[in-house]
Amino acid sequence: MLSIDQVKNLHLFSTLRHATLQQIAEVSVVREYKKDAVILFEKDEADGVYFVLDGKVKVYRTAVSGREQVLMVLQAGQDFNLVPAFLENCHNPANVQAIDKVNLLVIPIQHFKRLVQNNSDLALALLENFSEKLIHLTQKITSISLFPVRGRLAKFLIEQADLSASRSYHVRWTQAEIASQIGSVRDVVGRTLREFEKQGLIHINRQHIRLVNRALLELEANLE
């Protein structure tokens, strides 16, 4: 059985009572997936709610043409497939794939519903979780509506540079992951990065991006 500390490290469960954490640990299982393994297929019947214990996963949808749109990249502590637990039509809303080796905490849907019904602290935490996601999506939609890809990408690069300067390590982002963060697609992000480099705004050395002209990037991001 999972330990209470393992359960409490997950964002949704971090403020719950000990008794609630104990109930969650009792009905949870751990599943391990290798790198690139598909965890969920869109429109399949949902079997549970998922929480990332370690590793990273990508949530994505695929067009008829085969083109892939990464919706989000999730890391340790984050969750996915919560919504189907509360819908009559209980199907996975998107595909989910392991980016690297991952361990997931899984709670079967019926158990999760019962936990929410019997524990008001979990119900309140869930409402807060949904509210945070709604605000995030609203902000992303606003950004997509009001700012072009160049502006959104410039802002992302500046934010990541500032974060890297404030900590002792660098987070590596693939172009697909960047695209998911700014509401675009990998091809457009790659093309825009090349344009930025050609215009002298950034320098790309393998997977490392260095800001060359921050002032012009801030103009692109409308941060002046």
N, C-alpha and C positions, 0 to 999 in steps of 0.2 A: 504493500500500500504506500502511496505517496506520503511524504512527511508534511506536517502543517506548514513548515517554512517554505517548501517548494510551492505549495498552493498560494501562500500569502505573497510570494514574489511576483505573481501575475497581477497586472495593473487592475483588472476588474475586481479582484479579491483582496486588494491590499488593505482595505479599511474594515473588513468584516470581523464579526465576533468569532471567538475561538470555536464555539459550538458549530457555527455555520461552516467554518473552514474544515472542521472534522467531518461533517456530513459530505462536503465536496470531495474530500480525500477518499472517503469510503466508496464512492460511486464512480470515481475517475479511473481511467486506464491510460497507460503511456504507450504510444506507438512511435516506432523509429522508422524513418524514411531515408533512403540513400539520396545522394545528389542527383537532381534532375527527375526524381520519381514524381509522378502525378499523384497528388493526394486526393483531390476531388475533381469530378467532371461536372461541368455546367449541366443543369437540368436533370441530373440523377437525383433520386430520392435522398434527402438529407438524413443522415444517420446520427448526427451528433453536433455539438459545438466544440470548437478547437481552440487551444491556447498553445503558443510557442514557448517551450521550455528552454530550448537553445537552438541556434542556427537561424536561417532566414528562409522565408517562402515568398513567392510572388502570387498575387491574385490577378487573373487576367481573363479576357474574353477574346474569342477568335471570330473574325468575320467569315462569311461564306468563301471569300477569296483566299482565306488562309492567313490574312494579315492579323497580327496579334496586337492587342492593346493592353498594356500592363496597367491595372487600376491602382495597385498599391504594392509596396514591399513591406513585409512585416518581420519584426525581429523578436527576440526573447521578451516575454512579458505581454505581448499583444495577442489579440484574439481574432478569429474569423468564423463565419457561418453562424452567428448568433440569431440573425433575423428569421431564418426558416423555422426556428423553434417556436415562433409565435404566429405563424401563418398556417392557414388551413391547407394551402397548396405547398407542401413541405418539400421543396426541391432546392438544390444548390444553385445560388444565383450566378456563380462564376466558377472557372477552373482555378485550381490551386496546385502549384508545383514547388518542390523543394529546390532552393537555389544551391544549398549545400546540404550536408548531412544534418537532419533535424530530429529532435525529439518533441513530440506533441502530447499535451494532456488532452484527453478526449472525454467528454461527458455525453452519454446517450441522451437524445432529446427528451424522452419521457422523464428521465431522472432530473434533467435540468429544469423542466417545467415544474416538477414537484418541489425542487429546491427553492425556486422563485416564489411559489405559492406559499411555502411554509416559513420563509425567512424574509422578514421585511427589510433587513439590512442589505440583503442581496438584491431585492427588488429595487431599492433606492439607488444602489450602486449601478445597477443595470440602466436605470433611467438617466443617471448622470453620464454613463458611457455613451448611450444613444444621443444624448444632447451634445456632447463634445464632438461626436462624429457629424452631427447635423451642422454644427457651427463650422467645422472644418470643410465640409462639402459646400456650404454656402459661400465661404471665403474663396474656395477654389473656383466655383462657378463665376463669382464676381471677377476674379482675376482673369479667367479665360475670356469673359465677355468684354472687359475693359482694356486689357493689355495684350499686345501681340506676343508671339512666342519669343522674339528677341528680348523683349522687356522682362518676361517671366524668367527666361534662362539667365539673363544678366543678374537679376535679383538673387536667383538661386546661387550662382557662383560667388557673389559677394557675401551672402549669408554663410556659405560653407567655408570661405576663406577666413571670415571672422571667427567661426566656431573652431577651426583648426588652430588659429592663433591663441585661443583661450584654453587649449588643452594639449596634452602631450602626445596625442596620436591623431592620425588622419583617417577619416572614413572614406573607403573606396566606393565609388558609385559607377555602375555601368550606365551606358547611354539609355538603356531601357528603364533602369531605375530612375534616372533623372527625368525621363519623359513622364513616368508615372507621377512624379512629384509636382510637375508643372503643368500637367494636363495636355500632353502632346504625345507624339509617337517617336520611336527611336530614330527613324530615318531623318525626321525634321530636326531633332536635336543634334544628330551628327553633322548635318549640313550647316546648321547655324553655328556650331562650334568651329567648323572649318572657316566660315565667314569671319567670325570673331578673330581667329588667328591671323587670317590674311589681312585684316584691317588693323592688326597690331594691338588688339585689346587684351589678348591672352597668348600664352605659349603652351603648347601641348607636347609633352615628352612622355611617350608611351601612355600610361593611364594617369599621369600626373598633370594637372592643369595649374598654371601659375598666372596670376593676374599681372598684366603688364601696364595697362592704362586704366586704373580704377576710376578715374574721373569720368572717362567716356562711358565706362560700364554703368556708372551711376546715372548718367544721362539716359542711357538705354533703358535702365530700370525705373526711370522717373523718380529718382531719389535725390535729385539736386535740390 
